[in-house]
Amino acid sequence: MPTIMPEAENVQKAIKWISANMEENGNQPLHKLIESAVFKFDLSPKDTEFLMGFFRNHNSKK
């Protein structure tokens, strides 16, 4: 029986989608992109917190 992990897959898709949008248009506020990704990929509040932390840490390392 295959393991079903839709949240993890959707979070990965959201990260790729947000990253692509940031590259295309760096002027977009990150919180707006995350908000759009939450609805686009049907993410949970826990997934949303993960995304915010992921991009906060990613941006602080630049």
Secondary structure, 3 states (H helix, E strand, C coil): CCCCCHHHHHHHHHHHHHHHHHHHCCCCCHHHHHHHHHHHCCCCHHHHHHHHHHHHHHHHCC
